[in-house]
């Protein structure tokens, strides 16, 4: 596993989380609410914009570090002549592995950010184990795996844009990361809403049940609840992630 990719990924995850965590809190509250607007959600937080930052930091640092390391390795292993197939296949493999390993962290993060039920990460872990069992940490795994395809789509677009311009500067990285993230988010966002609902549920629920509930509420618009906050969050977050990653990797090389 390349050390440069690992360190660059860890650095990118840390910087991105510190800057964008407040928007993540707002996004999750909107996804889990029934009728809240963006303005009312911001008001209801009462300044608690960095609530749950620890699981978010742990999750993003470990996820990005692991993802970029595995992505680099899988690209070498697959090594087909078509770059797009190589990028997409390597990203799917890296994403699936990362998603399964880090899912417990994201469940805990969603619970902490979505309510005031847990006093801390440790308290959340204890309560989930006592009340719901260890399987509760893998709630929402299937929708999370769908998110892998969003990440794979994004990284394929990103690497193709970089290859097209063949210029390794910050402006190209910003353009490639923002464009790839917007396109992939618009296509795959409904799976994020379904995943958040599943992970926040304390009862046994299924994907089909959550989909039916969302559709009966506001039809298709329910599946894009919190999209505005998410776009505002993910575009800067992605730009920060990839710029930091590329800069740190170049510095280490």
MARBA-627318 format. One line per 5 residues: their letters; for each residue x, y, z of C-alpha. Coordinates in pm, whole numbers. Example, Ala and Ser with C-alpha at 12.3 -4.5 7.8 and 13.67 -1.06 7.14 Angstrom:
// residues 2
as = 1230 -450 780 ~ 1367 -106 714
//
This chain:
// residues 253
xxxxx = 0 0 0 ~ 166 330 -111 ~ 259 543 190 ~ 234 865 -17 ~ -129 791 -109
xxxxx = -211 703 253 ~ -60 1020 402 ~ -209 1240 129 ~ -552 1081 183 ~ -535 1123 562
xxxxx = -437 1490 521 ~ -717 1552 271 ~ -977 1392 499 ~ -866 1599 799 ~ -865 1937 621
xxxxx = -1197 1874 446 ~ -1378 1773 766 ~ -1257 2071 970 ~ -1377 2318 705 ~ -1708 2160 598
xxxxx = -1842 1984 911 ~ -2108 2250 989 ~ -2262 2198 644 ~ -2261 1823 703 ~ -2462 1874 1023
xxxxx = -2719 2084 836 ~ -2741 1832 550 ~ -2809 1535 779 ~ -3070 1727 981 ~ -3251 1815 655
xxxxx = -3235 1456 527 ~ -3388 1323 850 ~ -3654 1592 894 ~ -4007 1578 759 ~ -4084 1939 677
xxxxx = -3791 2155 793 ~ -3651 2420 564 ~ -3285 2517 534 ~ -3338 2836 738 ~ -3536 2668 1018
xxxxx = -3279 2388 1041 ~ -2993 2637 1081 ~ -3187 2821 1353 ~ -3264 2498 1540 ~ -2895 2412 1577
xxxxx = -2836 2701 1821 ~ -2470 2723 1723 ~ -2401 2347 1757 ~ -2232 2335 1418 ~ -1944 2115 1531
xxxxx = -2154 1857 1712 ~ -2037 1505 1624 ~ -1714 1621 1465 ~ -1508 1341 1623 ~ -1678 1049 1440
xxxxx = -1679 1261 1125 ~ -1305 1326 1158 ~ -1228 960 1229 ~ -1454 851 943 ~ -1321 1091 681
xxxxx = -956 1053 775 ~ -970 673 773 ~ -1197 656 466 ~ -993 888 244 ~ -661 742 357
xxxxx = -782 389 290 ~ -960 480 -34 ~ -672 658 -206 ~ -427 387 -99 ~ -647 107 -233
xxxxx = -734 304 -547 ~ -368 340 -638 ~ -306 -29 -577 ~ -610 -148 -774 ~ -516 74 -1071
xxxxx = -182 -108 -1088 ~ -345 -451 -1056 ~ -621 -395 -1315 ~ -404 -198 -1562 ~ -624 -225 -1874
xxxxx = -560 -22 -2191 ~ -883 180 -2163 ~ -818 449 -1896 ~ -1189 500 -1814 ~ -1239 129 -1743
xxxxx = -922 126 -1534 ~ -1029 431 -1329 ~ -1386 307 -1278 ~ -1296 -54 -1191 ~ -1021 46 -948
xxxxx = -1251 300 -785 ~ -1534 46 -741 ~ -1299 -204 -576 ~ -1147 60 -347 ~ -1488 208 -267
xxxxx = -1653 -124 -180 ~ -1370 -215 56 ~ -1365 127 223 ~ -1745 144 255 ~ -1779 -190 433
xxxxx = -1489 -122 671 ~ -1598 232 769 ~ -1979 189 775 ~ -1997 163 1160 ~ -1838 508 1189
xxxxx = -2095 662 951 ~ -2388 504 1137 ~ -2261 652 1462 ~ -2200 990 1297 ~ -2553 1000 1154
xxxxx = -2704 917 1495 ~ -2501 1185 1676 ~ -2562 1457 1416 ~ -2928 1365 1369 ~ -3034 1388 1734
xxxxx = -2921 1466 2089 ~ -2961 1106 2202 ~ -2595 1019 2264 ~ -2366 1210 2500 ~ -2049 1102 2320
xxxxx = -1908 849 2074 ~ -1843 598 2353 ~ -2196 644 2489 ~ -2336 593 2139 ~ -2138 273 2088
xxxxx = -2250 134 2426 ~ -2617 217 2367 ~ -2620 71 2018 ~ -2455 -252 2134 ~ -2687 -289 2435
xxxxx = -3014 -199 2263 ~ -2969 -305 1900 ~ -2670 -538 1883 ~ -2355 -527 1671 ~ -2551 -560 1345
xxxxx = -2684 -204 1397 ~ -2340 -71 1302 ~ -2392 -202 950 ~ -2733 -44 894 ~ -2755 127 558
xxxxx = -2469 -77 413 ~ -2652 -153 86 ~ -2734 215 10 ~ -2375 295 110 ~ -2254 51 -153
xxxxx = -2464 240 -409 ~ -2266 548 -305 ~ -1957 364 -423 ~ -2085 401 -777 ~ -2121 776 -724
xxxxx = -1759 793 -607 ~ -1651 572 -896 ~ -1838 789 -1145 ~ -1681 1097 -990 ~ -1324 966 -993
xxxxx = -1363 846 -1354 ~ -1480 1192 -1467 ~ -1210 1357 -1253 ~ -921 1153 -1392 ~ -1050 1188 -1750
xxxxx = -1068 1567 -1718 ~ -715 1575 -1577 ~ -591 1352 -1857 ~ -767 1568 -2118 ~ -601 1892 -2002
xxxxx = -276 1718 -1905 ~ -195 2010 -1674 ~ -123 1936 -1309 ~ -205 2266 -1141 ~ -453 2374 -872
xxxxx = -697 2535 -1119 ~ -732 2213 -1321 ~ -775 2014 -999 ~ -1047 2255 -882 ~ -1233 2238 -1214
xxxxx = -1207 1860 -1242 ~ -1312 1794 -882 ~ -1607 2038 -885 ~ -1743 1921 -1222 ~ -1713 1552 -1140
xxxxx = -1877 1595 -799 ~ -2178 1793 -923 ~ -2257 1543 -1200 ~ -2220 1236 -978 ~ -2419 1391 -690
xxxxx = -2718 1484 -905 ~ -2737 1126 -1035 ~ -2689 939 -706 ~ -2822 1174 -432 ~ -3146 978 -360
xxxxx = -2939 687 -229 ~ -2788 920 33 ~ -3132 1013 164 ~ -3239 648 185 ~ -2914 555 359
xxxxx = -2949 836 617 ~ -3306 724 699 ~ -3197 362 740 ~ -2898 446 958 ~ -3102 673 1184
xxxxx = -3380 416 1232 ~ -3389 235 1567 ~ -3637 -21 1436 ~ -3599 -290 1175 ~ -3651 -125 841
xxxxx = -3588 -211 477 ~ -3484 -15 171 ~ -3822 -74 5 ~ -4010 50 312 ~ -3802 368 334
xxxxx = -3844 431 -40 ~ -4225 391 -11 ~ -4240 627 288 ~ -4034 891 109 ~ -4238 863 -211
xxxxx = -4571 885 -26 ~ -4453 1200 151 ~ -4360 1436 -133 ~ -4316 1207 -429 ~ -3981 1246 -605
xxxxx = -3886 1569 -427 ~ -3848 1372 -101 ~ -3550 1194 -250 ~ -3372 1526 -301 ~ -3435 1663 48
xxxxx = -3127 1852 166 ~ -2978 1866 -185 ~ -2908 2241 -173 ~ -2714 2210 154 ~ -2539 1904 19
xxxxx = -2426 2074 -303 ~ -2301 2374 -105 ~ -2107 2131 116 ~ -1977 1869 -126 ~ -1839 2094 -399
xxxxx = -1603 2290 -168 ~ -1534 1967 25 ~ -1436 1781 -290 ~ -1220 2069 -411 ~ -1041 2083 -74
xxxxx = -999 1704 -67 ~ -844 1673 -411 ~ -630 1989 -394 ~ -485 1885 -56 ~ -440 1527 -176
xxxxx = -259 1629 -496 ~ -42 1887 -317 ~ 63 1653 -35 ~ 130 1369 -277 ~ 346 1593 -498
xxx = 533 1720 -191 ~ 602 1366 -72 ~ 712 1257 -418
//
